Amino acid sequence: MARHLITSAIPYINGIKHLGNLVGSQLPADLFARYQRARGNEVLFLCATDEHGTPAELAATKAGKPVAEYCAEMHEVQSKIADGFGLSFDHFGRSSGVQNQRLTQYFAGVLADQNLIAEISETQMYSHADGRYLPDRYIEGTCPNCGFDSARGDQCDTCTKQLDPVDLINPHSTISGSTDLEMRETKHLYLRQSQMKDQLEAWIDSKTDWPVLTTSIAKKWLNDGDGLQDRGITRDLDWGVPVKRGDADWPGMEGKVFYVWFDAPIEYIACSQEWVDAGKGSDWQRWWRTDQGADDVTYTQFMGKDNVPFHTLSFPATILGSGEPWKLVDYIKSFNYLNYDGGQFSTSRGRGVFMDQALEILPADYWRWWLLSNAPESSDAEFTWENFQANVNKDLADVLGNFVSRITKFCRSKFGEVVPEGGSYGEQEEKLIVDITTRLRDYESHMNAIDVRKAAAELRAIWVAGNEYLQSAAPWSTFKEDPETAAAQVRLGLNLIRLYAVLSAPFIPSTAARMMEAMQTSDDTWPSDVAEALSHLTAGHEFSVPDVLFAKITDEQREEWQDRFAGTRD
């Protein structure tokens, strides 16, 4: 049994996320976790809310609540929405927890002992209108590299170039809009990433199986311009992990906190400690320490492309720089952006469909199928209501749903709600078994490689094969002349429903559960032998006819939703 550690990029606490965030990290991570569990492997699937930094402070102020109270409430909201989408986290933690605080301070102390942290006196942008130092993310201006007019003070979202606020042209505060900014002197800690450039580059070069998107972004940051730069890891804020060197105070750093991008990835490890402390598991170190058994763990991270630099450079620099036997990521699955109907999804700008709204209008499996089967892997993708309607109606309603409905209703009308006796599988059935076996092995190959769209296409082809068989065999016609043969055809069709449920569960878990319930079986063993799997439900086994699995989206519904979600969140 293989062991898989899986983490999804942790979402910011400041508000409910949109569908672009979902498909860029949490949803494909859940797909992979469910698949690995279905194959009988041991899985630890972790995620959390990212609760520190100015975004949390500002959102709490806007909500009129203390920041700690706001974060606790929003964690509960995000957790419930994750449950609504069927995200099967083993634990959904909080970066503000004591576990992450202690571990962040521990890493800072170890890195300081390794001479990889420097104290730097610098000037930082101060806003007179806001009465505070501005974190890099809350300064915007024009990117000097590509000309994008809404580049942030830490990074340009368009060209991904790493920036400092002073690099921006015509910078302004995103809090007040004020341009009355000045640079003031302050002291901060820097992670000396530049000292680890060769080690990081060698490590990245060794990952020959990583997606091109992941390695290309990492190498750009390593070699673009002046190369890998040291990175500030502290901020002048009230909310965050207090700066300490392990358990000891850090002279000169009083009143400062660690930068959210230093403590947030450490939460992946701390989340496993939370998992143990919550009584859900034991011995978190066997997942994270190679001297405690983690050397046989395969660690896979899922994230959008904007998070790649921090997970290929800054977080690995923390792990490698510690000199301790912590588990490094084995594979980083990164995604491009999912755009919305001619523009971009944007939490800050309120554009697109958000996760809570999506669940209000349709069950999760509609969204899961469309998002995963259209995942932005090789390039940016675009959500349009026309494409969503077409895919749902064709794939889910006409192919899968129609197959389940036709075979169960026909069996009920001719044989009752039991698997019929009589007949045996013939040439047509054997051909189907060979076809599905070939497609199943391809499906497994794509899932193992985390080629999400290819896996979805292969799963759909397996559904189609059953429909084509049913149309060709036509048991409703066969029954008139040869009821025994029709019985065998129906028996195979009912077994296909169970097989489809098992194979489809990573993509559409709720619907798969309904299919299993209708077939009145709990045996979800992954099929190693398709012929055996298609003989699982034996003659006399009872089943029930399920309600419609997927209702078609009407033109009227599509038009209503297009108007309702025209780009601005209520």
C-alpha positions as CSV (number, residue, x, y, z in Angstrom):
1,M,0.0,0.0,0.0
2,A,1.5,3.3,-1.1
3,R,1.3,6.4,1.1
4,H,0.3,9.8,-0.3
5,L,0.5,13.1,1.4
6,I,-1.6,15.6,-0.5
7,T,-1.9,19.3,0.2
8,S,-4.0,22.0,-1.5
9,A,-2.9,25.7,-1.5
10,I,-4.6,27.1,1.5
11,P,-7.2,29.8,0.7
12,Y,-7.2,33.3,2.3
13,I,-9.7,33.8,5.0
14,N,-11.0,37.1,3.6
15,G,-14.2,35.9,2.0
16,I,-15.7,33.1,0.0
17,K,-13.7,31.9,-2.9
18,H,-14.8,31.7,-6.5
19,L,-14.8,28.7,-8.9
20,G,-11.4,29.7,-10.3
21,N,-9.8,29.3,-6.9
22,L,-11.6,25.9,-6.5
23,V,-10.4,24.4,-9.7
24,G,-6.9,25.7,-9.2
25,S,-6.1,23.8,-6.1
26,Q,-8.7,22.2,-3.8
27,L,-10.9,20.4,-6.3
28,P,-8.1,18.6,-8.3
29,A,-6.4,17.7,-5.0
30,D,-9.6,16.1,-3.8
31,L,-9.9,14.2,-7.1
32,F,-6.4,12.8,-6.6
33,A,-7.0,12.0,-2.9
34,R,-10.3,10.2,-3.6
35,Y,-8.6,8.2,-6.5
36,Q,-5.7,7.1,-4.3
37,R,-8.0,6.0,-1.5
38,A,-10.1,4.1,-4.1
39,R,-7.0,2.3,-5.2
40,G,-6.4,1.1,-1.6
41,N,-3.6,3.6,-0.7
42,E,-3.1,5.4,2.5
43,V,-3.8,9.1,2.1
44,L,-3.4,12.2,4.3
45,F,-5.2,15.1,2.6
46,L,-4.7,18.5,4.3
47,C,-5.9,22.0,3.8
48,A,-6.5,25.0,6.0
49,T,-7.5,28.6,6.0
50,D,-4.7,31.2,5.6
51,E,-5.6,33.6,8.3
52,H,-2.7,36.1,8.8
53,G,-1.7,39.3,7.1
54,T,-3.4,42.5,6.1
55,P,-6.2,40.8,4.1
56,A,-7.6,39.3,7.3
57,E,-7.2,42.6,9.2
58,L,-9.0,44.7,6.5
59,A,-11.8,42.1,6.0
60,A,-12.4,42.0,9.8
61,T,-12.5,45.8,9.9
62,K,-15.0,45.9,7.1
63,A,-17.1,43.4,8.9
64,G,-16.9,45.4,12.1
65,K,-15.5,42.5,14.1
66,P,-12.2,41.7,15.9
67,V,-9.9,39.9,13.5
68,A,-9.7,36.7,15.6
69,E,-13.5,36.5,15.8
70,Y,-13.8,37.2,12.1
71,C,-11.3,34.5,11.2
72,A,-13.0,31.9,13.4
73,E,-16.4,32.6,11.7
74,M,-15.0,32.6,8.2
75,H,-13.1,29.3,8.8
76,E,-16.5,27.8,9.7
77,V,-18.1,29.2,6.6
78,Q,-15.3,28.0,4.3
79,S,-15.3,24.6,6.0
80,K,-19.1,24.2,5.4
81,I,-18.7,25.2,1.7
82,A,-15.9,22.7,1.3
83,D,-18.1,20.0,2.7
84,G,-20.8,21.1,0.2
85,F,-18.5,20.5,-2.7
86,G,-17.5,17.1,-1.3
87,L,-13.9,18.0,-0.5
88,S,-12.6,15.1,1.5
89,F,-10.0,16.7,3.6
90,D,-8.7,14.6,6.4
91,H,-8.3,17.8,8.3
92,F,-9.2,21.5,7.4
93,G,-7.0,23.5,9.7
94,R,-6.2,27.1,10.6
95,S,-2.9,28.9,10.1
96,S,-3.7,31.0,13.2
97,G,-3.5,27.9,15.4
98,V,-0.9,27.4,18.2
99,Q,0.6,24.5,16.2
100,N,1.5,26.8,13.3
101,Q,2.7,29.6,15.6
102,R,5.1,27.3,17.4
103,L,6.4,25.6,14.3
104,T,6.9,28.9,12.4
105,Q,8.9,30.3,15.3
106,Y,10.9,27.0,15.5
107,F,11.8,27.2,11.8
108,A,12.8,30.8,12.1
109,G,15.2,29.9,15.0
110,V,16.7,27.0,13.1
111,L,17.2,29.1,10.0
112,A,18.9,31.8,12.0
113,D,21.2,29.1,13.5
114,Q,22.1,28.1,9.9
115,N,23.0,31.8,9.2
116,L,20.1,32.0,6.6
117,I,18.3,34.9,8.2
118,A,19.6,38.4,8.1
119,E,18.4,41.5,9.9
120,I,18.1,44.3,7.4
121,S,17.3,48.0,8.0
122,E,15.3,49.2,5.1
123,T,12.7,51.7,4.1
124,Q,9.1,50.6,3.8
125,M,6.1,52.3,2.2
126,Y,4.1,54.3,4.7
127,S,0.7,55.7,4.0
128,H,-0.2,59.0,5.7
129,A,-3.8,58.6,4.8
130,D,-4.0,55.2,6.3
131,G,-1.7,55.9,9.2
132,R,0.2,52.6,8.8
133,Y,2.9,50.8,6.9
134,L,1.5,49.1,3.8
135,P,2.2,45.5,3.1
136,D,3.4,44.9,-0.4
137,R,0.0,43.5,-1.5
138,Y,-1.7,46.7,-0.6
139,I,0.3,48.9,-2.9
140,E,-0.6,48.8,-6.5
141,G,0.7,50.6,-9.6
142,T,2.0,50.0,-13.0
143,C,4.4,47.2,-13.6
144,P,7.8,48.4,-14.9
145,N,8.3,45.2,-16.7
146,C,5.1,44.7,-18.7
147,G,3.0,47.8,-18.1
148,F,0.1,46.1,-16.3
149,D,-1.6,48.9,-14.4
150,S,-2.8,46.9,-11.4
151,A,0.5,45.2,-10.4
152,R,0.9,44.6,-6.7
153,G,3.9,45.6,-4.6
154,D,5.1,42.0,-4.3
155,Q,4.4,40.6,-7.7
156,C,2.8,41.3,-11.1
157,D,-0.1,38.9,-11.8
158,T,0.3,39.4,-15.5
159,C,4.0,38.7,-16.1
160,T,4.7,37.1,-12.6
161,K,7.8,39.3,-12.1
162,Q,8.8,39.6,-8.4
163,L,8.6,43.3,-7.4
164,D,9.1,45.7,-4.6
165,P,6.7,48.6,-4.0
166,V,9.4,51.1,-5.0
167,D,9.6,49.5,-8.4
168,L,6.0,50.4,-9.2
169,I,5.1,53.4,-11.4
170,N,2.6,55.7,-9.8
171,P,1.9,53.5,-6.7
172,H,-1.1,54.0,-4.5
173,S,-2.7,52.5,-1.4
174,T,-5.4,50.0,-2.2
175,I,-6.9,50.7,1.1
176,S,-7.6,54.4,0.7
177,G,-6.5,55.0,-2.9
178,S,-4.1,57.6,-1.6
179,T,-0.9,58.4,-3.4
180,D,0.5,60.3,-0.3
181,L,3.1,57.6,0.4
182,E,6.6,57.8,1.7
183,M,9.4,55.4,2.5
184,R,10.2,55.2,6.2
185,E,13.1,53.3,7.8
186,T,12.3,50.0,9.7
187,K,14.1,46.8,10.5
188,H,13.0,43.4,9.2
189,L,14.2,39.8,8.9
190,Y,15.1,38.4,5.5
191,L,15.4,34.7,4.4
192,R,18.7,34.5,2.5
193,Q,17.3,32.6,-0.4
194,S,20.1,33.8,-2.6
195,Q,22.6,31.6,-0.6
196,M,20.6,28.6,-1.6
197,K,20.2,29.2,-5.3
198,D,22.4,26.4,-6.5
199,Q,20.8,23.9,-4.1
200,L,17.3,24.9,-5.1
201,E,18.2,24.8,-8.8
202,A,19.7,21.3,-8.5
203,W,16.6,20.2,-6.6
204,I,14.2,21.6,-9.2
205,D,16.3,20.2,-12.1
206,S,16.0,16.7,-10.5
207,K,12.2,16.9,-10.9
208,T,12.0,15.9,-14.5
209,D,8.4,14.8,-14.3
210,W,7.0,18.1,-13.1
211,P,4.6,20.1,-15.3
212,V,6.3,22.6,-17.6
213,L,4.2,25.3,-16.1
214,T,5.7,24.6,-12.6
215,T,9.3,24.4,-13.7
216,S,9.2,27.3,-16.1
217,I,7.9,29.6,-13.4
218,A,10.4,28.4,-10.8
219,K,13.3,28.8,-13.2
220,K,12.2,32.3,-14.2
221,W,12.3,33.4,-10.6
222,L,15.7,31.7,-10.2
223,N,17.3,33.3,-13.2
224,D,15.3,36.4,-14.2
225,G,17.2,39.7,-13.9
226,D,19.5,39.5,-10.9
227,G,18.4,36.0,-10.1
228,L,16.9,34.7,-6.8
229,Q,16.6,37.5,-4.3
230,D,16.5,37.3,-0.5
231,R,12.9,37.6,0.8
232,G,11.5,39.6,3.7
233,I,9.8,37.3,6.2
234,T,8.5,39.9,8.8
235,R,6.0,42.7,8.7
236,D,4.9,45.7,10.8
237,L,1.4,44.3,11.6
238,D,-0.6,43.5,14.7
239,W,-2.2,40.2,13.5
240,G,0.1,37.3,12.8
241,V,2.7,35.0,14.3
242,P,4.8,37.0,16.7
243,V,8.5,37.1,15.7
244,K,10.5,34.9,18.0
245,R,13.6,32.8,17.6
246,G,12.1,29.5,18.7
247,D,10.9,30.1,22.3
248,A,13.1,33.1,22.8
249,D,12.4,36.7,22.1
250,W,14.1,38.3,19.1
251,P,15.7,41.6,20.2
252,G,14.7,44.4,17.8
253,M,11.7,42.5,16.4
254,E,9.3,43.5,19.2
255,G,5.8,44.1,17.9
256,K,6.4,42.5,14.5
257,V,4.9,39.4,13.0
258,F,6.1,36.9,10.4
259,Y,5.1,37.6,6.8
260,V,2.1,35.5,5.9
261,W,4.0,33.9,3.0
262,F,6.6,32.6,5.5
263,D,4.1,31.0,8.0
264,A,1.4,29.9,5.5
265,P,3.2,27.0,3.9
266,I,4.5,25.9,7.3
267,E,0.8,25.4,8.1
268,Y,0.8,22.3,5.8
269,I,3.0,20.6,8.5
270,A,1.2,22.2,11.4
271,C,-2.1,21.1,10.0
272,S,-1.0,17.5,10.5
273,Q,-0.3,18.3,14.1
274,E,-3.8,19.7,14.4
275,W,-5.1,16.5,12.8
276,V,-3.5,14.5,15.6
277,D,-4.6,16.9,18.3
278,A,-8.2,16.7,17.0
279,G,-8.1,13.0,17.6
280,K,-8.4,12.1,13.9
281,G,-5.0,10.5,13.5
282,S,-1.7,9.7,15.2
283,D,2.0,10.2,14.6
284,W,2.1,13.2,12.2
285,Q,5.9,12.9,12.0
286,R,5.7,9.7,9.9
287,W,4.3,11.9,7.2
288,W,6.8,14.7,7.5
289,R,10.1,13.5,8.9
290,T,12.2,11.2,6.8
291,D,13.9,10.0,10.0
292,Q,10.4,8.9,11.3
293,G,9.2,7.0,8.3
294,A,8.3,9.7,5.7
295,D,10.9,8.5,3.2
296,D,8.2,6.2,1.7
297,V,5.7,9.0,1.4
298,T,4.8,10.6,-2.0
299,Y,4.0,14.3,-1.3
300,T,1.9,16.1,-4.0
301,Q,0.9,19.8,-3.9
302,F,-1.8,21.4,-5.9
303,M,-1.9,25.1,-6.6
304,G,-2.6,27.9,-9.1
305,K,0.3,29.3,-11.0
306,D,0.5,32.4,-8.9
307,N,1.5,30.3,-5.9
308,V,4.3,28.3,-7.7
309,P,7.2,30.6,-6.8
310,F,6.6,30.3,-3.1
311,H,6.2,26.5,-3.2
312,T,9.2,25.9,-5.5
313,L,11.6,28.4,-3.9
314,S,10.6,30.1,-0.6
315,F,9.1,27.1,1.2
316,P,11.7,24.6,0.0
317,A,14.4,27.1,1.1
318,T,12.8,26.9,4.6
319,I,12.8,23.1,4.6
320,L,16.2,22.6,3.0
321,G,17.8,25.5,4.9
322,S,16.8,24.0,8.2
323,G,19.2,21.1,7.6
324,E,16.7,18.8,9.2
325,P,15.1,15.7,7.7
326,W,11.8,17.2,6.7
327,K,9.8,15.8,3.8
328,L,10.1,17.8,0.6
329,V,7.4,17.9,-2.1
330,D,7.7,15.2,-4.8
331,Y,5.3,16.7,-7.3
332,I,3.8,20.1,-7.8
333,K,0.6,20.1,-9.9
334,S,0.1,23.7,-11.0
335,F,-2.8,25.2,-12.9
336,N,-3.4,28.1,-15.2
337,Y,-6.2,30.5,-14.6
338,L,-9.9,29.9,-15.2
339,N,-11.4,33.0,-16.6
340,Y,-15.0,34.0,-16.4
341,D,-17.2,34.8,-19.5
342,G,-14.8,37.0,-21.3
343,G,-12.9,38.4,-18.2
344,Q,-11.2,37.2,-15.0
345,F,-12.6,35.7,-11.9
346,S,-11.5,38.0,-9.1
347,T,-12.3,37.9,-5.4
348,S,-11.1,41.4,-4.8
349,R,-13.1,42.8,-7.7
350,G,-16.1,40.7,-7.1
351,R,-16.3,39.1,-10.6
352,G,-17.6,35.6,-11.3
353,V,-19.5,32.8,-9.6
354,F,-18.5,32.2,-6.0
355,M,-18.6,28.8,-4.3
356,D,-21.6,29.5,-2.1
357,Q,-23.6,30.9,-5.0
358,A,-22.8,27.9,-7.2
359,L,-24.2,25.5,-4.6
360,E,-27.4,27.6,-4.3
361,I,-28.4,26.9,-7.9
362,L,-27.0,23.3,-8.6
363,P,-25.7,20.3,-6.7
364,A,-21.9,20.1,-6.4
365,D,-21.4,17.3,-8.9
366,Y,-22.5,19.5,-11.8
367,W,-19.8,21.9,-10.9
368,R,-17.2,19.3,-10.1
369,W,-17.6,17.6,-13.4
370,W,-17.5,20.7,-15.5
371,L,-14.5,22.2,-13.7
372,L,-12.4,19.1,-13.7
373,S,-13.2,18.1,-17.3
374,N,-12.3,21.7,-18.3
375,A,-9.4,22.1,-15.9
376,P,-6.9,24.8,-17.0
377,E,-3.9,22.6,-17.2
378,S,-2.0,23.5,-20.4
379,S,-3.3,27.0,-20.8
380,D,-5.9,29.3,-19.3
381,A,-9.5,28.1,-19.7
382,E,-12.8,30.0,-19.7
383,F,-16.1,29.4,-18.0
384,T,-19.1,30.3,-20.2
385,W,-22.7,29.5,-19.4
386,E,-23.2,28.1,-22.9
387,N,-20.4,25.7,-22.5
388,F,-21.4,24.7,-19.0
389,Q,-25.0,24.0,-20.1
390,A,-23.8,22.0,-23.1
391,N,-21.3,19.9,-21.1
392,V,-23.7,19.1,-18.3
393,N,-26.6,18.2,-20.6
394,K,-24.5,16.1,-22.9
395,D,-22.1,14.3,-20.5
396,L,-24.0,14.0,-17.3
397,A,-27.7,13.9,-18.4
398,D,-27.6,12.4,-21.9
399,V,-24.7,9.9,-21.4
400,L,-24.4,8.8,-17.7
401,G,-27.9,9.7,-16.4
402,N,-29.7,8.4,-19.5
403,F,-27.9,5.1,-19.3
404,V,-28.8,4.5,-15.6
405,S,-32.4,5.5,-16.2
406,R,-32.9,3.4,-19.3
407,I,-31.5,0.1,-18.0
408,T,-33.1,0.3,-14.5
409,K,-36.5,1.2,-15.8
410,F,-36.4,-1.4,-18.5
411,C,-35.4,-4.1,-16.0
412,R,-38.2,-3.1,-13.6
413,S,-40.8,-3.3,-16.4
414,K,-39.7,-6.8,-17.6
415,F,-38.0,-8.5,-14.7
416,G,-38.8,-6.5,-11.6
417,E,-36.3,-4.8,-9.4
418,V,-33.9,-7.7,-9.2
419,V,-30.9,-8.7,-11.4
420,P,-32.5,-11.1,-13.9
421,E,-31.4,-14.8,-14.3
422,G,-30.7,-16.5,-17.6
423,G,-28.5,-16.2,-20.5
424,S,-24.7,-15.7,-20.7
425,Y,-22.4,-13.0,-22.0
426,G,-21.7,-13.4,-25.7
427,E,-19.4,-11.9,-28.3
428,Q,-20.9,-8.4,-28.0
429,E,-20.5,-8.4,-24.3
430,E,-16.9,-9.8,-24.5
431,K,-16.0,-7.0,-26.9
432,L,-17.4,-4.4,-24.5
433,I,-15.3,-5.9,-21.7
434,V,-12.2,-5.7,-23.8
435,D,-12.9,-2.1,-24.7
436,I,-13.6,-1.0,-21.2
437,T,-10.5,-2.8,-19.9
438,T,-8.4,-0.9,-22.3
439,R,-10.0,2.4,-21.4
440,L,-9.8,1.7,-17.7
441,R,-6.1,1.1,-17.9
442,D,-5.8,4.5,-19.8
443,Y,-8.0,6.2,-17.2
444,E,-5.8,4.9,-14.4
445,S,-2.7,6.0,-16.2
446,H,-4.0,9.5,-16.6
447,M,-5.1,9.7,-13.0
448,N,-1.7,8.4,-11.8
449,A,-0.1,11.2,-13.9
450,I,-2.7,13.8,-12.6
451,D,-3.7,14.6,-16.2
452,V,-7.1,15.7,-15.1
453,R,-8.7,16.6,-18.4
454,K,-7.5,13.4,-20.1
455,A,-8.8,11.3,-17.2
456,A,-12.2,13.0,-17.4
457,A,-12.3,12.4,-21.2
458,E,-11.4,8.7,-20.7
459,L,-14.1,8.3,-18.0
460,R,-16.7,9.8,-20.3
461,A,-15.6,7.4,-23.0
462,I,-16.2,4.5,-20.6
463,W,-19.7,5.9,-20.0
464,V,-20.3,6.2,-23.8
465,A,-19.2,2.6,-24.3
466,G,-22.0,1.5,-22.1
467,N,-24.5,3.6,-24.0
468,E,-23.3,2.4,-27.3
469,Y,-23.6,-1.2,-26.1
470,L,-27.1,-0.7,-24.8
471,Q,-28.2,0.9,-28.1
472,S,-26.7,-1.9,-30.1
473,A,-27.8,-4.8,-28.0
474,A,-31.3,-3.2,-27.6
475,P,-32.6,-5.6,-24.9
476,W,-36.1,-4.1,-25.3
477,S,-36.1,-5.7,-28.8
478,T,-34.2,-8.8,-27.9
479,F,-36.7,-9.5,-25.1
480,K,-39.5,-10.1,-27.7
481,E,-37.7,-13.0,-29.3
482,D,-35.1,-14.1,-26.7
483,P,-35.9,-13.2,-23.1
484,E,-32.9,-15.2,-21.8
485,T,-30.4,-13.2,-23.8
486,A,-32.2,-10.0,-22.9
487,A,-31.7,-11.0,-19.2
488,A,-28.0,-11.3,-19.7
489,Q,-27.8,-7.9,-21.4
490,V,-29.8,-6.3,-18.6
491,R,-27.6,-8.0,-16.0
492,L,-24.5,-6.6,-17.6
493,G,-26.1,-3.2,-17.8
494,L,-26.9,-3.2,-14.1
495,N,-23.3,-4.2,-13.3
496,L,-22.1,-1.4,-15.5
497,I,-23.9,1.0,-13.1
498,R,-22.0,-0.3,-10.2
499,L,-18.7,-0.1,-12.2
500,Y,-19.5,3.4,-13.3
501,A,-20.2,4.4,-9.7
502,V,-16.8,3.1,-8.5
503,L,-14.8,4.7,-11.4
504,S,-16.8,8.0,-11.2
505,A,-16.6,8.5,-7.5
506,P,-13.4,10.7,-7.6
507,F,-15.1,13.1,-10.0
508,I,-18.8,13.0,-8.9
509,P,-18.8,11.4,-5.4
510,S,-22.4,12.3,-4.4
511,T,-23.9,10.9,-7.6
512,A,-21.7,7.8,-7.4
513,A,-23.0,7.2,-3.9
514,R,-26.6,7.4,-5.2
515,M,-25.8,4.9,-7.9
516,M,-24.3,2.5,-5.4
517,E,-27.3,2.9,-3.1
518,A,-29.6,2.2,-6.0
519,M,-27.7,-1.0,-6.8
520,Q,-27.9,-1.8,-3.1
521,T,-24.3,-2.6,-2.7
522,S,-21.5,-1.1,-0.6
523,D,-18.7,-2.9,-2.3
524,D,-16.7,-0.2,-4.0
525,T,-13.6,-2.3,-4.7
526,W,-11.5,-0.9,-7.6
527,P,-11.8,-3.3,-10.5
528,S,-8.6,-5.1,-11.4
529,D,-10.5,-7.4,-13.7
530,V,-13.4,-5.8,-15.7
531,A,-15.0,-9.2,-16.5
532,E,-15.2,-10.0,-12.8
533,A,-16.5,-6.6,-12.0
534,L,-19.3,-6.9,-14.5
535,S,-20.4,-10.1,-12.9
536,H,-20.5,-8.7,-9.3
537,L,-24.2,-8.3,-9.1
538,T,-25.6,-11.8,-9.4
539,A,-29.0,-13.0,-10.4
540,G,-31.6,-12.3,-7.7
541,H,-29.8,-9.3,-6.3
542,E,-32.3,-6.5,-5.6
543,F,-31.9,-2.9,-6.7
544,S,-34.0,0.2,-6.9
545,V,-34.6,2.7,-9.7
546,P,-33.0,6.0,-8.7
547,D,-34.5,9.4,-9.3
548,V,-33.1,11.3,-12.2
549,L,-29.4,11.7,-11.6
550,F,-28.9,14.9,-13.5
551,A,-31.6,17.3,-14.7
552,K,-30.9,19.1,-17.9
553,I,-30.1,22.9,-17.7
554,T,-32.8,24.7,-19.7
555,D,-32.2,27.7,-21.9
556,E,-34.3,29.8,-19.5
557,Q,-32.1,28.8,-16.5
558,R,-28.9,29.5,-18.4
559,E,-30.2,33.0,-19.4
560,E,-31.3,33.7,-15.8
561,W,-27.9,32.7,-14.4
562,Q,-26.0,34.7,-17.0
563,D,-28.0,37.8,-16.0
564,R,-27.7,37.1,-12.3
565,F,-23.9,36.5,-12.4
566,A,-23.0,39.1,-14.9
567,G,-19.7,39.8,-13.1
568,T,-20.5,41.5,-9.8
569,R,-21.1,39.7,-6.5
570,D,-24.2,40.9,-4.6
